[in-house]
Amino acid sequence: MSERTNVVIASIGTLGVAVLAAMWMASIGAWGPAVYALVLAAVVVWLLVSAERRRGRERTGEESPHHGYEVY
């Protein structure tokens, strides 16, 4: 699998687990930890996506053999 696919799967899994945990915590009346779990999951997903986007930009620069400075 590609790295981008791994990021998508990890993001969906993280959000899914956080939502299920938050639903369980809300059902027992623990609203504070439920909100904390959701916010923490959102931060983790944001970090995963931003790291993949930054890595994607670096890869496109490395794949290009011409940098614009060569004279033909």
N, C-alpha and C positions, 0 to 999 in steps of 0.2 A: 504494500500500500504506500501511497505517497504521503509525504509529511502533511500536506494540506488535508488529506482525508483523515489522518490521525488526529489533527487538531479539531476537525468537525466532530468526529466521534467522541473525543474527550470532552468537548464543550457540551454536546448533547447529554452525555452521561453525567457530567457534573451538575448541569441544571436539573436533570431528571431526579437525581438523588437529593439535591437540595430542596426541590419542590415537594417530594414525598416526605422528607424529614420535616419540612415546615408545616405541611398539612397535619402530620402526626402531632407535632408540638402544639399547633393551634387547637387541635381537638382536645388536648389535655389542659388547655388554658395557658400555655407558656408562649405568649406572644412575643416577648423580647428575644428569646433565643431563635424563634422562628424567623423573625425579621433579620436577625444577625446572620443566620444561615443563608438566607437569600442574598443578602448584600455581599457576603463573603464569596458565594458562588459567582455572583456577577463580576466581582473583582478578578477572580481566578480566570474566568472566561475572557474577560477583557485583556488580561495579561497574555493568555495563550494566543489570542487573535492578533494582538499588536506585535508579539514576537514573530509570528508567522508572516505578517505583512512586511515587517522590517527585513526578515530573512529573504523574502521573495524579491524585494528590491535589490538586495545584495547579489542574489543569484543572477538576475537579469543583467546586471553590470558585468559580472564575471563571464557570462556566456558570450558577450559581444566581443569579437576579436579586434574591432576597430574602435579607437577611442576619439577619433576626430583629429588627432595630431599627426597622423601619418600622411606623407605626401606621396602620391602615386604618379 
